[in-house]
Amino acid sequence: MNLNIGTVKIPINAATKSFAILAKRGAGKTYTAGVVAEEFSKNNIPFVVFDPIDVWWGLRLDKSGKNKGLPVVVFGLEHADIPLTRDMGRNIARAVVNENISCVISTFGMPKVGMRHLIAEFAEELLNINNTPRHVFIEEAHEFVPQRVQGAGAKCFSAVEALVTMGRNRGIGVTLINQRAATVNKDVLTQLDTLIALRSVGPQDRKALKDWVEFHTAEGDFEKFMGSLPSLPTGEAWIWSPEFMGIFERIKIRERETFHPDREKLGSKFQMPKLDSIDIESFISKFKHSLEKPTDRDPKKDIASIPVVIPDVNIQNIRNEYESKLIEKDVVIRRLQSVVNAVQRAIGMTQTENVLMTPIQDITAESNIILQKMGGMPRKVYETLLKHPNGLTKRQIGLMCGYSITSGSFSNAMSKLGTMGLIKKEGDIYIALLK
């Protein structure tokens, strides 16, 4: 079964893949994402939306804005079933996994520091406990994974980056929605499977899109693609998915079946229609009750006791893919554990039996001890390769590290790492290792 988003149909396992929807303001990026969400709902795939602009509540209403739409719970400050606070992230993650529902988390009106705290807590918890295919839409993605990460935003960045890069191992797909490609972190952007680009302009955005194409070694007419973006009519887009779907085409997005709020067009007289919450009263009641009475129960045990309802054979196919990814993850963990053990031997540390896998940021921190003598470039290259245990091409290393692969210093860095036995080459792929 495929998802109908317009003149192109996408496989249902898009639920566990990563997308970017990029367009200038008013070009239809949120409208397009809403169409994808409608398709997930039709196929019983739950989703979560982080909505700092407060427009996704429209999913609760039909296209006219007067009748019932999708059974989606809305957390928020203005249009909401449940009032939202900055400390509800983990509770919301547990609740949506327990009940397997879709929800909108509208953070409009919340201070940025609170908004980032909320999504960080939610993303960390969801990555830890998710047990079925689920998709997360993130509006204004540059607020959470900016090009430049500073102090207080580091926790949020790490949590969202992990959701994007490791979410598929837990059955989680992510769609980043943003006005400009250049303001989204390059390392995160290049990890996405599929690009949907609507009308946009700007030389810096062109550079960011070019980096994405080069990272994926995507084949297509880039100049035609970029040349058409400034004049694309509203409702038209390019979809570029070199590895997941193997397509590069100009498409038309179908009309939405739910309400798409647009205050500029509706004017100041617009009044929010009353939300019909008949279908989700039970969830709202349970969630409010859980906030009133804290529990000592282990949420993981609660989740494990809940039967997973698989309504369609296609959903079962997604779950099978998800479980195979978990097996692949275990293989990678064992491989990285051998790297940790080798680092420990190299620096004279005593190994402990049954050592738990060290998070990747801790691996690189320990590696710094033996890499300090080599200087900044070799260390950065090696740390980047450690984060990608399946290896990277030389071009990908250069893009992710920000180095020119034709420079003498880059060649010297790669040569030094090879001489020390810290990397090996398999075809065009470089892989991190230790003696």
C-alpha positions as CSV (number, residue, x, y, z in Angstrom):
1,M,0.0,0.0,0.0
2,N,1.2,3.5,-0.9
3,L,0.6,6.9,0.5
4,N,-1.2,9.3,-1.9
5,I,0.4,12.8,-1.5
6,G,-0.5,13.9,-5.1
7,T,1.0,13.0,-8.5
8,V,3.5,10.7,-6.7
9,K,2.8,7.8,-4.3
10,I,5.3,7.0,-1.6
11,P,5.7,3.6,0.2
12,I,4.0,3.1,3.5
13,N,7.4,2.5,5.2
14,A,8.0,6.2,4.8
15,A,6.6,6.2,8.3
16,T,10.1,5.2,9.6
17,K,12.1,7.3,7.2
18,S,13.5,10.8,7.5
19,F,12.3,13.8,5.3
20,A,13.0,17.5,4.9
21,I,10.2,19.7,3.6
22,L,11.8,23.1,2.6
23,A,10.1,26.2,1.2
24,K,9.9,29.9,1.7
25,R,7.0,31.3,3.8
26,G,3.6,30.8,2.2
27,A,4.8,28.3,-0.4
28,G,3.0,25.3,1.1
29,K,5.5,23.4,3.3
30,T,3.1,23.0,6.2
31,Y,0.2,22.3,3.8
32,T,2.3,19.5,2.3
33,A,3.3,18.0,5.6
34,G,-0.4,18.0,6.6
35,V,-1.2,15.9,3.5
36,V,1.5,13.4,4.6
37,A,0.0,13.3,8.1
38,E,-3.5,12.7,6.7
39,E,-2.1,9.7,4.8
40,F,-0.5,8.3,7.9
41,S,-3.8,8.6,9.8
42,K,-5.6,6.7,7.1
43,N,-3.2,3.9,7.4
44,N,-3.3,3.8,11.2
45,I,0.2,5.1,11.7
46,P,0.5,7.4,14.7
47,F,2.3,10.7,14.5
48,V,3.4,13.5,16.6
49,V,3.8,17.2,15.5
50,F,6.0,19.8,17.2
51,D,4.2,23.0,16.2
52,P,5.7,26.4,17.3
53,I,3.5,28.2,14.8
54,D,0.1,26.9,16.1
55,V,-1.5,25.8,12.9
56,W,-1.6,22.0,13.1
57,W,-4.7,22.0,15.4
58,G,-6.5,22.3,12.0
59,L,-6.1,18.5,11.6
60,R,-9.0,18.2,14.1
61,L,-11.4,19.8,11.6
62,D,-12.4,19.0,8.1
63,K,-11.4,21.2,5.1
64,S,-14.4,23.6,5.8
65,G,-13.2,24.2,9.3
66,K,-16.7,23.3,10.6
67,N,-16.9,19.5,10.9
68,K,-14.9,16.8,12.6
69,G,-11.5,15.9,11.1
70,L,-8.8,13.5,12.5
71,P,-8.8,12.1,16.0
72,V,-5.7,14.0,17.1
73,V,-5.0,15.2,20.6
74,V,-3.9,18.8,20.9
75,F,-1.5,20.0,23.6
76,G,-1.0,23.7,23.7
77,L,-1.7,27.1,25.2
78,E,-4.4,28.5,22.9
79,H,-6.0,25.8,20.8
80,A,-5.7,22.8,23.0
81,D,-7.4,19.9,24.7
82,I,-4.7,19.7,27.3
83,P,-2.8,22.8,28.6
84,L,0.9,22.5,27.9
85,T,3.9,23.1,30.3
86,R,7.6,22.8,29.6
87,D,8.0,19.8,31.9
88,M,5.5,17.5,30.2
89,G,7.8,16.1,27.5
90,R,8.4,12.7,29.0
91,N,4.8,12.3,30.2
92,I,3.6,13.0,26.7
93,A,6.0,10.5,25.1
94,R,4.9,7.8,27.5
95,A,1.2,8.6,27.0
96,V,1.3,8.5,23.2
97,V,3.2,5.2,23.2
98,N,0.9,3.7,25.8
99,E,-2.3,4.7,24.0
100,N,-0.7,4.7,20.4
101,I,-2.4,7.9,19.5
102,S,-1.5,10.9,17.3
103,C,-1.0,14.3,18.8
104,V,0.0,17.9,18.1
105,I,2.2,19.7,20.6
106,S,1.7,23.4,20.0
107,T,4.4,25.4,21.7
108,F,3.3,28.8,20.3
109,G,3.6,31.3,23.1
110,M,6.1,29.3,25.1
111,P,9.6,30.8,25.7
112,K,12.2,29.3,23.4
113,V,14.2,27.8,26.3
114,G,11.1,26.1,27.6
115,M,10.2,24.9,24.1
116,R,13.6,23.4,23.6
117,H,13.6,21.7,27.0
118,L,10.2,20.2,26.1
119,I,11.3,18.7,22.8
120,A,14.6,17.4,24.2
121,E,12.8,15.6,27.0
122,F,10.2,14.2,24.6
123,A,12.7,13.1,22.0
124,E,15.0,11.3,24.6
125,E,12.1,9.5,26.1
126,L,10.5,8.5,22.8
127,L,13.7,7.1,21.4
128,N,14.1,5.0,24.6
129,I,10.5,3.5,24.8
130,N,9.0,3.6,21.3
131,N,7.7,0.2,20.2
132,T,5.7,0.6,17.0
133,P,6.1,2.6,13.7
134,R,5.6,6.3,14.5
135,H,6.4,9.6,12.7
136,V,7.5,12.9,14.2
137,F,7.0,16.2,12.3
138,I,9.1,19.2,13.5
139,E,8.1,22.7,12.3
140,E,10.7,25.5,12.4
141,A,13.4,22.8,12.6
142,H,16.2,25.5,12.8
143,E,15.0,26.3,16.3
144,F,16.0,22.8,17.4
145,V,18.9,21.7,15.1
146,P,20.4,25.1,14.1
147,Q,23.5,25.5,11.9
148,R,25.4,26.8,14.9
149,V,24.8,25.1,18.2
150,Q,25.4,27.3,21.3
151,G,25.5,26.6,25.0
152,A,21.9,26.1,26.2
153,G,20.7,24.6,22.9
154,A,23.2,21.7,23.0
155,K,20.9,19.3,24.9
156,C,18.0,20.0,22.5
157,F,20.2,19.6,19.5
158,S,21.7,16.3,20.7
159,A,18.2,14.9,21.4
160,V,16.7,15.9,18.1
161,E,19.8,14.8,16.1
162,A,19.6,11.4,17.8
163,L,15.9,11.1,16.8
164,V,16.8,11.8,13.2
165,T,19.9,9.6,12.9
166,M,18.9,6.7,15.2
167,G,15.1,6.9,15.2
168,R,14.7,4.3,12.4
169,N,16.3,1.8,14.7
170,R,13.3,2.3,17.0
171,G,10.7,2.5,14.3
172,I,10.6,6.3,14.3
173,G,10.6,8.5,11.2
174,V,11.1,12.3,11.3
175,T,10.2,15.1,9.0
176,L,12.0,18.4,9.4
177,I,10.0,21.4,8.1
178,N,11.8,24.7,7.6
179,Q,11.8,27.9,5.5
180,R,15.5,27.8,4.6
181,A,17.9,24.9,4.0
182,A,20.9,27.0,5.1
183,T,19.6,27.5,8.7
184,V,19.2,23.8,9.4
185,N,22.4,22.0,10.7
186,K,24.3,20.6,7.8
187,D,25.2,17.3,9.5
188,V,21.6,16.7,10.3
189,L,20.2,17.7,6.9
190,T,22.5,15.4,5.0
191,Q,21.3,12.4,7.1
192,L,17.7,12.7,5.7
193,D,16.5,10.1,3.2
194,T,14.2,12.3,1.1
195,L,14.0,16.0,0.2
196,I,10.8,17.7,-0.7
197,A,11.5,21.2,-2.0
198,L,8.8,23.8,-2.8
199,R,9.3,27.4,-3.9
200,S,12.4,28.9,-2.4
201,V,15.2,31.4,-3.2
202,G,18.7,32.3,-1.8
203,P,22.3,31.4,-2.7
204,Q,23.0,30.0,0.8
205,D,20.1,27.6,0.5
206,R,21.4,26.6,-2.9
207,K,24.7,25.7,-1.3
208,A,22.9,23.6,1.5
209,L,20.9,21.7,-1.1
210,K,24.0,21.1,-3.2
211,D,25.7,19.6,-0.2
212,W,22.7,17.3,0.4
213,V,22.8,16.1,-3.3
214,E,26.6,15.5,-3.1
215,F,26.4,13.7,0.2
216,H,23.8,11.3,-1.2
217,T,25.7,11.1,-4.6
218,A,22.3,11.8,-6.0
219,E,21.9,11.7,-9.8
220,G,19.7,14.4,-11.4
221,D,19.7,17.8,-13.1
222,F,20.7,20.0,-10.1
223,E,20.7,23.2,-12.2
224,K,17.2,22.5,-13.5
225,F,16.1,21.7,-10.0
226,M,17.5,24.9,-8.5
227,G,16.6,27.1,-11.5
228,S,12.9,26.2,-11.1
229,L,12.6,26.6,-7.3
230,P,12.1,30.4,-7.3
231,S,9.1,30.2,-9.6
232,L,7.4,27.0,-8.6
233,P,3.6,27.5,-8.3
234,T,2.1,27.0,-4.8
235,G,1.3,23.3,-4.5
236,E,4.1,22.1,-6.7
237,A,7.4,20.6,-5.5
238,W,10.5,18.6,-6.3
239,I,10.9,15.3,-4.6
240,W,14.4,13.8,-4.5
241,S,14.9,10.4,-2.9
242,P,18.0,8.8,-4.3
243,E,18.3,5.9,-1.9
244,F,14.9,5.3,-0.3
245,M,12.6,5.6,-3.3
246,G,15.1,6.2,-6.2
247,I,13.1,9.1,-7.6
248,F,13.7,12.6,-8.7
249,E,10.6,14.3,-10.1
250,R,8.6,17.5,-10.1
251,I,5.2,16.8,-8.5
252,K,1.9,18.3,-7.5
253,I,0.6,18.0,-4.0
254,R,-3.0,16.9,-3.6
255,E,-5.6,19.0,-1.8
256,R,-5.8,18.7,1.9
257,E,-8.8,17.0,3.5
258,T,-8.4,18.8,6.8
259,F,-8.5,22.5,7.8
260,H,-5.3,24.6,7.1
261,P,-5.5,27.8,9.2
262,D,-4.1,30.9,7.5
263,R,-4.7,34.0,9.6
264,E,-3.4,36.3,7.0
265,K,-6.1,35.2,4.5
266,L,-8.9,34.8,7.1
267,G,-8.3,38.2,8.7
268,S,-8.7,39.5,12.2
269,K,-12.3,38.4,12.5
270,F,-11.5,34.7,12.4
271,Q,-12.7,32.8,15.4
272,M,-11.4,29.4,16.4
273,P,-14.2,26.8,15.7
274,K,-15.1,24.6,18.7
275,L,-13.1,21.4,18.7
276,D,-15.1,18.2,18.9
277,S,-13.2,15.9,21.2
278,I,-15.7,13.0,21.5
279,D,-13.2,10.5,20.0
280,I,-10.4,11.3,22.4
281,E,-12.1,12.1,25.7
282,S,-10.8,8.9,27.2
283,F,-7.2,9.8,26.4
284,I,-7.6,13.4,27.7
285,S,-9.1,12.1,31.0
286,K,-6.4,9.5,31.5
287,F,-3.6,12.0,30.8
288,K,-4.9,14.6,33.1
289,H,-5.4,11.9,35.8
290,S,-1.8,10.8,35.3
291,L,-0.6,14.4,36.0
292,E,-2.7,14.6,39.1
293,K,-1.4,11.3,40.6
294,P,2.3,10.6,40.1
295,T,3.1,6.9,39.9
296,D,6.1,4.8,40.8
297,R,5.3,2.3,38.1
298,D,8.0,1.6,35.5
299,P,6.7,3.0,32.2
300,K,8.7,0.4,30.2
301,K,6.8,-2.4,32.0
302,D,3.5,-0.7,31.3
303,I,4.4,-0.4,27.7
304,A,5.5,-4.0,27.5
305,S,2.1,-5.2,28.7
306,I,0.2,-3.4,26.1
307,P,-0.7,-5.5,23.0
308,V,0.4,-3.9,19.7
309,V,-2.6,-3.9,17.3
310,I,-1.5,-4.3,13.7
311,P,-4.5,-3.4,11.6
312,D,-2.9,-4.0,8.2
313,V,-0.4,-6.4,6.6
314,N,1.5,-3.4,5.3
315,I,2.0,-2.1,8.9
316,Q,3.3,-5.6,9.7
317,N,5.9,-5.2,6.9
318,I,7.0,-1.9,8.5
319,R,7.3,-3.6,11.9
320,N,9.4,-6.4,10.4
321,E,11.7,-3.8,8.9
322,Y,11.9,-2.1,12.3
323,E,12.8,-5.3,14.0
324,S,15.5,-6.1,11.5
325,K,17.0,-2.6,12.1
326,L,17.2,-3.4,15.8
327,I,19.3,-6.5,15.0
328,E,21.5,-4.4,12.8
329,K,21.9,-1.9,15.7
330,D,23.0,-4.7,18.0
331,V,25.7,-5.7,15.5
332,V,26.9,-2.1,15.4
333,I,26.9,-1.8,19.2
334,R,29.1,-5.0,19.4
335,R,31.4,-3.5,16.8
336,L,31.7,-0.2,18.6
337,Q,32.3,-2.1,21.9
338,S,35.4,-3.6,20.4
339,V,36.5,-0.1,19.5
340,V,36.0,1.0,23.1
341,N,38.0,-2.0,24.3
342,A,40.8,-1.2,21.9
343,V,40.9,2.4,23.0
344,Q,41.0,1.3,26.7
345,R,44.0,-1.0,25.9
346,A,45.8,1.7,24.0
347,I,45.6,4.2,26.9
348,G,46.3,1.6,29.6
349,M,42.8,1.3,31.1
350,T,41.7,-1.9,32.7
351,Q,38.7,-3.5,31.0
352,T,35.8,-4.5,33.2
353,E,33.8,-7.6,32.4
354,N,30.3,-7.0,30.9
355,V,31.0,-3.3,30.3
356,L,27.9,-1.5,29.0
357,M,28.2,0.2,25.6
358,T,29.5,3.7,26.0
359,P,27.5,6.4,24.2
360,I,29.3,7.7,21.0
361,Q,30.0,11.0,22.6
362,D,31.9,9.3,25.4
363,I,33.8,7.1,22.9
364,T,35.1,10.2,21.2
365,A,35.9,11.9,24.5
366,E,38.1,8.9,25.5
367,S,39.7,8.9,22.0
368,N,40.8,12.4,22.5
369,I,43.5,11.2,24.9
370,I,45.4,9.4,22.2
371,L,44.3,11.8,19.4
372,Q,45.6,15.0,21.1
373,K,49.0,14.5,19.6
374,M,47.7,14.4,16.1
375,G,46.1,17.9,15.9
376,G,42.6,19.0,15.1
377,M,42.0,17.7,11.6
378,P,42.8,14.0,12.1
379,R,40.9,14.0,15.3
380,K,37.8,15.5,13.8
381,V,37.9,13.1,10.8
382,Y,38.3,10.1,13.2
383,E,35.5,11.3,15.5
384,T,33.2,11.7,12.5
385,L,34.0,8.2,11.3
386,L,33.3,6.8,14.8
387,K,29.8,8.2,14.6
388,H,29.2,6.4,11.3
389,P,30.3,2.8,11.9
390,N,29.3,1.7,8.4
391,G,31.9,4.1,7.0
392,L,31.9,7.2,4.8
393,T,33.3,8.1,1.4
394,K,36.0,10.8,1.2
395,R,33.5,13.3,-0.2
396,Q,31.1,12.6,2.7
397,I,33.9,13.0,5.3
398,G,34.8,16.4,3.7
399,L,31.2,17.6,3.7
400,M,30.6,16.6,7.3
401,C,33.9,18.0,8.6
402,G,33.9,21.1,6.5
403,Y,37.3,20.3,4.9
404,S,38.4,20.4,1.2
405,I,39.2,16.8,0.2
406,T,41.7,18.2,-2.4
407,S,43.8,20.0,0.1
408,G,47.2,18.8,1.2
409,S,46.3,19.0,4.9
410,F,43.3,16.7,4.4
411,S,45.5,14.2,2.5
412,N,48.1,14.3,5.3
413,A,45.4,13.8,8.0
414,M,44.0,10.7,6.2
415,S,47.5,9.4,5.6
416,K,48.4,9.8,9.3
417,L,45.2,8.0,10.5
418,G,46.0,5.2,8.0
419,T,49.6,4.9,9.1
420,M,48.5,4.7,12.8
421,G,46.0,1.9,11.9
422,L,43.0,4.0,13.0
423,I,41.2,3.8,9.7
424,K,40.9,1.3,6.9
425,K,39.6,1.6,3.3
426,E,37.1,-0.8,1.8
427,G,36.6,0.3,-1.8
428,D,35.6,3.9,-1.6
429,I,34.5,3.7,2.1
430,Y,36.7,4.7,5.0
431,I,36.0,2.9,8.4
432,A,37.2,3.8,11.9
433,L,39.2,1.1,13.7
434,L,42.0,0.7,16.2
435,K,44.9,-1.8,16.4
